[in-house]
Amino acid sequence: MPSAGFLDDAHAAGIQRAYDLIGLAQGQNVDAEIGAAEDEAAARGWTDVRLLLKWARTMAARDTGLDNAEYLRAMLDLAETTGETSLLALALATAAARRNNLKRALDVTESTATPLVRAVALLDERSGPVVHRAAALIEVGVAAQELGFWELAVEYYDRAEQDLDGADDPRLADTVVLQRRVLSYNRAEVVLDWASAQAMIGSWDAAAGNAGAALAGGLAAIDGGWPPSWEMEHRAHLYLLAALAGRSPAGEAEFALPADEVSTGVSSAAVVALGECIGAARSADTAGAARLAVGLAGRLGWATPQGTRLLCMSIAARQPATPAAAAAYADELALLRWNARLDQVAGLRDAIDVERRRRDHEQLRQQVLVDELTGLANRRGYRAYLSALLAPGANPDAPEEYAVMMVDVDHFKQVNDRFGHDVGDLVLTRISEVLAAHIRSMDLAARLGGDEFVVVLTGGAPDHPEKRAQEILDAVREQAWDELAPGLTVSISIGVHRGGVQDLPTLLTEADRNLYHAKNNGRGRVAATSFHA
């Protein structure tokens, strides 16, 4: 996946359009526009854009109550093919958030937390356009918020903001603006959820500090470009944050709410009433707060965080007629729920640390198997690949036919002697790129040492290995070698041998013998045989 600096203008425009559609899909029917964009992305080979458009479809499905499992699977499949860690993290975090929406369980199940843990660990790596990474960080925050891990959500919203501060591609500037709006909305929402839960266990001072810290940035973020429904809901969240912070939002012009709109997920009248209710509860007017809260939770609208609804219901339950034992029981349950949440947050952080160590170990293992100069597998990696193919019961669906190519650079010592070892290294690197470009994901290209390479091809027609070898040989010959050094020319010789899986241990020896024949017959050619000949 190219970084933003290496995107061509058409690709950058495709990314920008995809993010626009993601925003529009949350409230509008843009199915036809998404379909047209998907067709273009498929025709141009923009896998990242295709993934983003599947994400847009999950947004539309969520808002209309439809099953979005198909689109989530497509996101994960496309992310795996890109090799882009930010996009894989985005797909995993989206899966975690959507799965929790379906279950709404208080306890974190393994099936919900596992993709979130993987996503967090993947985001330790930086790759691809900033907007893709910011999208993944935001979605991690969304998933953490859905699970009630508000501290983690705020951490990842802050990280996304920091990444966007470094965005420098003007072609994606509109997406950066959109993502900043999303961050402002989400941060106010998650802090409202969090502060409401703090208030519910009686920690009003902690709730006030948390809420007050979120107000200034939330107000400053509102500009003329916000969708009306987003702005209405955001202002409602800020209004309630102000009430939790100990202010009187009803008397402050900056917190004034517009009239109710059918398209929004909040009710202005209900929000104002809840603000008054919170103010009464803060001032210890328990009976007055309860009287205001009765029946209010059901009128707040779907965009009100769950923690805020529960706070409203908790206040309403404290009417004068409520038995003291029942109120004490409710308080104890709220505190137990809070403490269980803290344990879950600690457990999730431990799981993230374990996943990070696992990935570090895996990367170290890969480094042992990868040639440092070329990035191909090394001799140890080649042996590990063969061992995996030959392991008992390794893959019952594995192909029966294999081919091994031995590749050697013609007169490579003369290249080093005449042009220097730095140029020689560049030659090896470029040949490695050619080999990598001519194999599939199930094949292998490895550098055995010096100027010797091996390629393992799986399956294919009987003449496939010879054709592929000739394509590689021609591609090497056609490289612009004089760009590396004036007068430089490079050719390779290739020995090929085909056989069944049972022949794998001896295919390299036979391919090496054919390489010897290719060199003896003039170099710059392919020599091939088969155990079936």
C-alpha positions as CSV (number, residue, x, y, z in Angstrom):
1,M,0.0,0.0,0.0
2,P,1.6,3.3,-1.0
3,S,2.1,6.1,1.5
4,A,0.2,9.4,0.8
5,G,3.3,10.8,-0.9
6,F,3.3,8.1,-3.5
7,L,-0.4,8.2,-4.3
8,D,-1.3,9.4,-7.8
9,D,-3.9,12.1,-8.0
10,A,-6.7,9.8,-9.1
11,H,-6.0,7.4,-6.2
12,A,-6.0,10.3,-3.7
13,A,-9.3,11.5,-5.2
14,G,-10.7,8.0,-4.8
15,I,-9.7,7.9,-1.1
16,Q,-11.2,11.4,-0.5
17,R,-14.5,10.4,-2.2
18,A,-14.6,7.2,-0.1
19,Y,-14.3,9.1,3.2
20,D,-16.9,11.5,2.0
21,L,-19.3,8.6,1.4
22,I,-18.5,7.2,4.8
23,G,-19.7,10.4,6.3
24,L,-22.8,10.7,4.1
25,A,-23.8,7.0,4.7
26,Q,-24.5,7.9,8.3
27,G,-27.9,9.4,7.7
28,Q,-28.4,9.5,3.9
29,N,-29.1,6.9,1.2
30,V,-25.9,6.9,-0.9
31,D,-26.1,3.3,-2.1
32,A,-25.9,4.2,-5.8
33,E,-22.9,6.5,-5.2
34,I,-21.1,3.8,-3.2
35,G,-21.8,1.2,-6.0
36,A,-20.3,3.5,-8.6
37,A,-17.2,4.2,-6.5
38,E,-16.8,0.5,-5.9
39,D,-16.8,-0.2,-9.7
40,E,-14.1,2.4,-10.3
41,A,-12.0,1.2,-7.4
42,A,-12.2,-2.4,-8.6
43,A,-11.3,-1.3,-12.2
44,R,-8.3,0.7,-11.0
45,G,-7.1,-1.8,-8.4
46,W,-7.5,0.4,-5.4
47,T,-7.9,-2.2,-2.7
48,D,-7.8,0.4,0.1
49,V,-10.7,2.4,-1.5
50,R,-12.7,-0.8,-1.9
51,L,-12.2,-1.5,1.8
52,L,-13.3,2.0,2.8
53,L,-16.4,1.6,0.7
54,K,-17.3,-1.6,2.5
55,W,-16.9,0.3,5.7
56,A,-19.4,2.9,4.4
57,R,-21.8,0.1,3.7
58,T,-21.4,-1.1,7.4
59,M,-22.3,2.4,8.5
60,A,-25.4,2.4,6.3
61,A,-26.4,-1.1,7.5
62,R,-26.0,-0.1,11.1
63,D,-28.1,3.0,10.8
64,T,-30.9,1.1,9.1
65,G,-30.8,-1.9,11.4
66,L,-29.7,-4.3,8.7
67,D,-27.2,-7.2,9.1
68,N,-23.7,-5.9,8.2
69,A,-21.8,-9.2,8.7
70,E,-21.2,-9.6,4.9
71,Y,-19.5,-6.2,4.7
72,L,-17.4,-6.8,7.8
73,R,-16.1,-10.1,6.3
74,A,-15.3,-8.3,3.1
75,M,-13.4,-5.6,5.0
76,L,-11.3,-8.2,6.8
77,D,-10.6,-10.1,3.5
78,L,-9.6,-6.9,1.7
79,A,-7.4,-5.8,4.6
80,E,-5.5,-9.1,4.6
81,T,-4.7,-8.6,0.8
82,T,-3.4,-5.1,1.2
83,G,-0.7,-5.9,3.7
84,E,-1.4,-2.5,5.2
85,T,-1.5,-2.7,9.0
86,S,-3.6,0.5,9.5
87,L,-6.3,-0.9,7.3
88,L,-6.3,-4.3,9.0
89,A,-6.5,-2.6,12.3
90,L,-9.5,-0.6,11.0
91,A,-11.3,-3.7,9.9
92,L,-10.6,-5.5,13.2
93,A,-11.7,-2.5,15.3
94,T,-14.9,-2.2,13.2
95,A,-15.6,-5.9,13.7
96,A,-15.2,-5.4,17.5
97,A,-17.4,-2.4,17.7
98,R,-20.2,-3.9,15.5
99,R,-20.1,-7.2,17.3
100,N,-20.6,-5.5,20.7
101,N,-23.5,-3.5,19.3
102,L,-25.2,-6.8,18.5
103,K,-24.5,-8.3,21.9
104,R,-24.5,-5.4,24.3
105,A,-23.1,-7.6,27.0
106,L,-21.7,-6.0,30.1
107,D,-18.8,-8.5,30.3
108,V,-16.2,-8.5,27.5
109,T,-16.4,-11.7,25.6
110,E,-13.3,-13.1,24.0
111,S,-14.9,-12.8,20.5
112,T,-15.4,-9.1,21.0
113,A,-12.2,-8.2,22.7
114,T,-9.8,-10.3,20.6
115,P,-10.1,-8.2,17.4
116,L,-9.7,-5.0,19.4
117,V,-6.6,-6.3,21.1
118,R,-5.1,-7.2,17.7
119,A,-6.0,-3.8,16.2
120,V,-4.3,-1.9,19.1
121,A,-1.1,-4.0,18.7
122,L,-1.1,-3.5,14.9
123,L,-1.3,0.3,15.3
124,D,2.2,0.3,16.9
125,E,3.4,0.2,13.3
126,R,3.2,3.3,11.1
127,S,2.4,2.8,7.4
128,G,0.2,4.1,4.6
129,P,-1.6,7.5,4.4
130,V,-2.2,9.3,7.7
131,V,-6.0,9.4,7.1
132,H,-6.1,5.5,7.0
133,R,-4.2,5.4,10.3
134,A,-6.3,8.1,11.9
135,A,-9.5,6.2,10.8
136,A,-8.2,3.0,12.5
137,L,-7.3,4.9,15.7
138,I,-10.7,6.5,15.7
139,E,-12.4,3.1,15.2
140,V,-10.4,1.6,18.1
141,G,-11.7,4.4,20.2
142,V,-15.3,3.7,19.1
143,A,-14.9,0.0,19.9
144,A,-13.4,0.8,23.3
145,Q,-16.2,3.2,24.1
146,E,-18.8,0.6,23.1
147,L,-17.2,-1.8,25.6
148,G,-17.2,0.9,28.4
149,F,-13.4,1.3,28.2
150,W,-13.6,5.1,28.2
151,E,-10.0,5.7,29.3
152,L,-8.7,3.7,26.3
153,A,-11.1,5.4,23.9
154,V,-9.8,8.9,24.9
155,E,-6.2,7.7,24.6
156,Y,-6.8,6.6,21.0
157,Y,-8.8,9.7,20.0
158,D,-5.8,11.7,21.3
159,R,-3.4,9.6,19.3
160,A,-5.6,10.1,16.2
161,E,-5.5,13.9,16.8
162,Q,-1.7,13.8,17.0
163,D,-1.4,11.9,13.8
164,L,-3.7,14.3,12.0
165,D,-1.4,17.2,13.2
166,G,1.2,15.6,10.9
167,A,-1.0,15.3,7.9
168,D,0.6,17.2,5.0
169,D,-1.1,15.9,1.8
170,P,-3.3,18.8,0.5
171,R,-5.3,16.3,-1.7
172,L,-6.7,14.7,1.5
173,A,-7.2,17.9,3.4
174,D,-11.0,17.6,3.4
175,T,-10.8,14.1,4.9
176,V,-8.6,15.5,7.7
177,V,-11.2,18.1,8.4
178,L,-13.9,15.5,8.5
179,Q,-11.9,13.2,10.8
180,R,-11.3,16.1,13.2
181,R,-15.0,16.7,13.4
182,V,-15.6,13.0,14.1
183,L,-13.0,13.2,16.9
184,S,-14.6,16.2,18.5
185,Y,-18.0,14.5,18.4
186,N,-16.7,11.2,19.7
187,R,-14.6,12.7,22.5
188,A,-17.5,14.7,23.9
189,E,-19.7,11.7,23.7
190,V,-17.3,9.3,25.4
191,V,-16.4,11.8,28.2
192,L,-20.2,12.3,28.8
193,D,-20.6,8.6,29.1
194,W,-17.6,8.3,31.4
195,A,-18.5,11.3,33.6
196,S,-22.1,10.1,33.9
197,A,-20.9,6.7,35.2
198,Q,-18.7,8.6,37.7
199,A,-21.7,10.6,38.9
200,M,-23.8,7.5,39.3
201,I,-21.3,6.0,41.9
202,G,-21.3,9.4,43.7
203,S,-18.0,10.7,42.4
204,W,-19.4,14.0,41.5
205,D,-16.1,15.9,41.8
206,A,-14.4,13.5,39.5
207,A,-17.2,13.7,37.0
208,A,-17.0,17.5,37.2
209,G,-13.3,17.5,36.5
210,N,-13.7,15.1,33.6
211,A,-16.6,16.9,32.0
212,G,-15.1,20.4,32.4
213,A,-11.9,19.4,30.7
214,A,-13.8,18.4,27.6
215,L,-15.9,21.5,27.2
216,A,-13.5,24.1,25.7
217,G,-12.3,21.9,22.8
218,G,-15.8,20.6,22.1
219,L,-17.1,24.2,21.7
220,A,-14.2,25.4,19.6
221,A,-14.5,22.5,17.1
222,I,-17.9,23.6,15.9
223,D,-17.8,25.3,12.5
224,G,-20.1,25.9,9.6
225,G,-19.3,22.6,7.9
226,W,-20.9,20.2,10.5
227,P,-23.9,18.2,9.3
228,P,-26.9,19.6,11.1
229,S,-27.7,16.3,12.9
230,W,-24.1,16.0,14.1
231,E,-24.0,19.6,15.4
232,M,-27.3,19.2,17.2
233,E,-26.2,16.0,19.0
234,H,-22.8,17.4,19.7
235,R,-24.3,20.5,21.3
236,A,-26.6,18.3,23.4
237,H,-23.6,16.4,24.7
238,L,-21.8,19.6,25.6
239,Y,-24.9,20.9,27.3
240,L,-25.0,17.8,29.6
241,L,-21.2,18.0,30.1
242,A,-21.6,21.6,31.3
243,A,-24.3,20.4,33.8
244,L,-22.0,17.7,35.1
245,A,-19.2,20.2,35.4
246,G,-21.3,22.2,37.8
247,R,-22.2,25.0,35.4
248,S,-25.7,26.2,34.5
249,P,-25.9,25.7,30.8
250,A,-29.5,26.9,30.5
251,G,-28.3,30.4,31.4
252,E,-25.2,30.4,29.1
253,A,-25.6,31.4,25.5
254,E,-22.7,29.3,24.3
255,F,-24.7,26.1,25.3
256,A,-28.0,27.2,23.7
257,L,-29.6,24.3,21.9
258,P,-31.5,24.6,18.5
259,A,-35.1,23.5,18.2
260,D,-35.7,19.8,17.9
261,E,-35.2,18.3,14.5
262,V,-36.8,15.0,13.4
263,S,-33.5,13.8,11.9
264,T,-31.4,14.1,15.1
265,G,-30.9,11.5,17.8
266,V,-31.6,13.8,20.7
267,S,-34.5,15.9,22.1
268,S,-33.6,19.4,23.1
269,A,-36.4,19.6,25.6
270,A,-35.3,16.3,27.2
271,V,-31.7,17.4,27.3
272,V,-32.6,20.7,29.0
273,A,-34.7,18.8,31.5
274,L,-31.8,16.4,32.3
275,G,-29.4,19.3,32.7
276,E,-31.8,20.7,35.3
277,C,-32.1,17.2,36.9
278,I,-28.3,16.8,37.1
279,G,-28.0,20.3,38.7
280,A,-30.5,19.3,41.4
281,A,-28.7,16.1,42.1
282,R,-25.4,17.9,42.4
283,S,-26.8,20.2,45.0
284,A,-28.2,17.3,47.0
285,D,-31.8,18.0,46.1
286,T,-32.5,14.3,45.8
287,A,-36.3,14.5,45.8
288,G,-36.3,17.4,43.3
289,A,-33.9,15.6,41.0
290,A,-35.9,12.4,41.1
291,R,-39.1,14.3,40.3
292,L,-37.5,15.8,37.2
293,A,-36.0,12.5,36.1
294,V,-39.1,10.4,36.2
295,G,-39.9,9.2,32.6
296,L,-37.1,11.3,31.2
297,A,-34.7,8.5,30.1
298,G,-37.1,7.3,27.4
299,R,-37.3,10.8,25.9
300,L,-33.6,11.5,25.5
301,G,-33.1,10.0,22.1
302,W,-30.9,7.3,20.7
303,A,-27.8,9.5,20.5
304,T,-27.6,9.8,24.3
305,P,-24.8,7.7,25.8
306,Q,-25.8,4.6,27.8
307,G,-24.1,5.8,30.9
308,T,-26.1,9.1,30.8
309,R,-29.4,7.1,30.4
310,L,-28.4,5.0,33.4
311,L,-27.6,8.1,35.5
312,C,-31.0,9.5,34.6
313,M,-32.7,6.3,35.7
314,S,-30.6,6.1,38.9
315,I,-31.7,9.6,39.9
316,A,-35.3,8.8,39.1
317,A,-35.2,5.8,41.3
318,R,-34.4,7.9,44.4
319,Q,-37.9,9.2,44.9
320,P,-39.0,9.8,48.5
321,A,-41.1,6.6,48.4
322,T,-38.1,4.4,47.5
323,P,-37.1,2.2,50.4
324,A,-33.7,3.0,51.8
325,A,-32.6,-0.6,51.4
326,A,-33.5,-0.5,47.7
327,A,-31.4,2.7,47.2
328,A,-28.5,1.2,49.1
329,Y,-28.7,-2.0,46.9
330,A,-28.7,0.1,43.7
331,D,-25.7,2.0,45.0
332,E,-23.8,-1.2,45.7
333,L,-24.7,-2.6,42.3
334,A,-23.4,0.5,40.6
335,L,-20.1,0.4,42.5
336,L,-19.7,-3.3,41.8
337,R,-20.3,-2.6,38.1
338,W,-17.7,0.2,38.1
339,N,-15.1,-1.9,39.8
340,A,-15.7,-4.8,37.4
341,R,-15.2,-2.4,34.6
342,L,-11.9,-1.3,36.0
343,D,-10.8,-4.9,36.2
344,Q,-11.8,-5.4,32.6
345,V,-9.8,-2.4,31.5
346,A,-6.8,-3.7,33.4
347,G,-7.4,-7.1,31.8
348,L,-7.6,-5.6,28.3
349,R,-4.4,-3.7,28.8
350,D,-2.7,-6.9,29.9
351,A,-4.0,-8.7,26.8
352,I,-2.7,-5.8,24.6
353,D,0.8,-6.2,26.3
354,V,0.7,-9.9,25.6
355,E,-0.2,-9.4,22.0
356,R,2.5,-6.8,21.5
357,R,5.1,-9.2,22.9
358,R,3.7,-11.9,20.6
359,R,4.1,-9.6,17.6
360,D,7.6,-8.6,18.6
361,H,8.5,-12.2,18.9
362,E,7.0,-13.0,15.5
363,Q,8.8,-10.1,13.9
364,L,12.1,-11.2,15.4
365,R,11.4,-14.7,14.1
366,Q,10.7,-13.3,10.7
367,Q,13.9,-11.3,10.8
368,V,15.8,-14.5,11.4
369,L,14.2,-15.9,8.2
370,V,14.5,-12.9,6.0
371,D,17.6,-11.7,4.0
372,E,18.5,-8.3,5.3
373,L,19.7,-6.9,1.9
374,T,16.9,-8.0,-0.3
375,G,13.9,-8.6,1.9
376,L,13.4,-12.1,0.5
377,A,13.5,-15.2,2.6
378,N,17.0,-16.4,3.4
379,R,18.4,-20.0,3.4
380,R,16.9,-20.6,6.8
381,G,13.5,-19.2,5.6
382,Y,13.7,-21.5,2.5
383,R,14.2,-24.5,4.7
384,A,11.4,-23.5,7.0
385,Y,9.1,-23.2,3.9
386,L,10.0,-26.7,2.7
387,S,9.6,-28.1,6.2
388,A,6.1,-26.7,6.4
389,L,5.2,-28.2,3.1
390,L,6.6,-31.6,4.0
391,A,5.1,-31.7,7.6
392,P,2.7,-34.7,8.0
393,G,-0.8,-33.5,7.4
394,A,0.4,-30.0,6.7
395,N,-2.2,-29.2,4.0
396,P,-4.4,-31.9,2.5
397,D,-5.4,-29.5,-0.3
398,A,-1.8,-28.6,-1.3
399,P,-1.0,-29.0,-5.0
400,E,0.7,-32.2,-6.2
401,E,3.1,-30.4,-8.5
402,Y,6.0,-28.1,-7.6
403,A,8.9,-26.5,-9.4
404,V,12.1,-25.1,-8.2
405,M,14.2,-22.5,-10.0
406,M,17.9,-21.9,-9.2
407,V,18.8,-18.4,-10.3
408,D,22.4,-17.1,-10.6
409,V,23.7,-13.7,-11.7
410,D,26.0,-14.1,-14.7
411,H,29.6,-12.8,-14.1
412,F,28.5,-11.2,-10.8
413,K,32.1,-11.1,-9.5
414,Q,33.0,-8.8,-12.5
415,V,30.1,-6.5,-11.6
416,N,31.6,-6.1,-8.1
417,D,35.2,-5.8,-9.3
418,R,34.3,-3.1,-12.0
419,F,31.5,-1.1,-10.4
420,G,32.0,-1.7,-6.7
421,H,30.1,-3.7,-4.0
422,D,27.5,-0.9,-3.5
423,V,26.4,-1.3,-7.1
424,G,26.5,-5.1,-6.7
425,D,24.1,-4.8,-3.7
426,L,21.8,-2.6,-5.8
427,V,21.9,-5.3,-8.6
428,L,20.9,-8.0,-6.1
429,T,18.1,-5.8,-4.7
430,R,16.7,-5.1,-8.1
431,I,16.8,-8.8,-9.1
432,S,15.0,-9.6,-5.9
433,E,12.3,-7.1,-6.8
434,V,11.9,-8.8,-10.2
435,L,11.6,-12.2,-8.5
436,A,9.1,-11.0,-6.0
437,A,6.9,-9.5,-8.7
438,H,6.7,-12.8,-10.6
439,I,5.5,-15.0,-7.8
440,R,2.2,-15.5,-6.1
441,S,1.5,-15.4,-2.4
442,M,1.7,-19.2,-2.1
443,D,5.1,-19.3,-3.9
444,L,8.5,-18.5,-2.4
445,A,11.5,-16.5,-3.5
446,A,14.7,-16.7,-1.4
447,R,18.3,-15.6,-1.5
448,L,20.5,-18.5,-0.6
449,G,23.6,-16.4,-0.4
450,G,25.9,-14.3,-2.6
451,D,24.2,-14.0,-6.0
452,E,22.3,-17.3,-5.7
453,F,18.5,-17.2,-5.5
454,V,15.8,-19.9,-5.4
455,V,12.2,-19.8,-6.4
456,V,9.6,-22.4,-5.5
457,L,6.4,-22.5,-7.6
458,T,3.3,-24.4,-6.5
459,G,0.9,-26.0,-8.9
460,G,0.3,-24.7,-12.4
461,A,0.3,-26.3,-15.9
462,P,3.3,-28.5,-16.9
463,D,4.9,-25.7,-19.0
464,H,4.2,-23.0,-16.4
465,P,7.6,-23.0,-14.6
466,E,9.6,-22.7,-17.8
467,K,7.4,-19.8,-19.0
468,R,7.7,-18.1,-15.7
469,A,11.5,-18.6,-15.7
470,Q,11.7,-17.0,-19.2
471,E,9.6,-14.1,-18.1
472,I,11.9,-13.5,-15.1
473,L,15.0,-13.8,-17.3
474,D,13.5,-11.3,-19.8
475,A,12.5,-8.9,-17.1
476,V,16.0,-8.8,-15.6
477,R,17.5,-8.3,-19.1
478,E,15.2,-5.4,-19.8
479,Q,16.0,-3.5,-16.6
480,A,17.5,0.0,-17.0
481,W,20.8,-1.1,-15.5
482,D,22.8,1.9,-16.8
483,E,20.7,4.0,-14.3
484,L,22.7,2.2,-11.6
485,A,26.0,2.7,-13.3
486,P,27.0,3.7,-16.9
487,G,28.0,0.7,-18.9
488,L,26.4,-1.8,-16.5
489,T,24.6,-4.8,-18.1
490,V,23.2,-7.7,-16.1
491,S,21.8,-11.1,-17.1
492,I,20.9,-14.2,-15.2
493,S,20.8,-18.0,-15.8
494,I,18.1,-20.2,-14.5
495,G,17.8,-23.9,-13.9
496,V,14.3,-25.4,-13.4
497,H,13.2,-28.8,-12.2
498,R,9.6,-30.0,-11.7
499,G,8.3,-32.8,-9.6
500,G,5.8,-33.9,-7.0
501,V,5.6,-33.1,-3.4
502,Q,7.5,-36.2,-2.6
503,D,10.4,-34.9,-4.8
504,L,10.7,-31.6,-2.9
505,P,13.9,-32.5,-1.0
506,T,15.8,-33.2,-4.2
507,L,14.3,-30.6,-6.5
508,L,16.9,-28.0,-5.5
509,T,19.8,-30.3,-6.4
510,E,18.3,-31.1,-9.8
511,A,17.5,-27.4,-10.5
512,D,21.1,-26.6,-9.5
513,R,22.3,-29.2,-12.0
514,N,20.2,-27.5,-14.7
515,L,21.6,-24.1,-13.8
516,Y,25.1,-25.5,-14.4
517,H,23.9,-26.6,-17.9
518,A,22.4,-23.1,-18.6
519,K,25.7,-21.5,-17.7
520,N,27.8,-24.0,-19.8
521,N,25.6,-23.4,-22.8
522,G,26.2,-19.7,-22.9
523,R,24.5,-18.1,-19.8
524,G,21.5,-15.8,-20.0
525,R,19.1,-18.7,-20.6
526,V,16.8,-21.2,-19.0
527,A,17.4,-25.0,-18.7
528,A,14.6,-27.1,-17.4
529,T,13.8,-30.8,-16.7
530,S,11.2,-32.8,-14.9
531,F,11.0,-36.0,-12.8
532,H,8.0,-36.8,-15.1
533,A,10.0,-36.5,-18.3
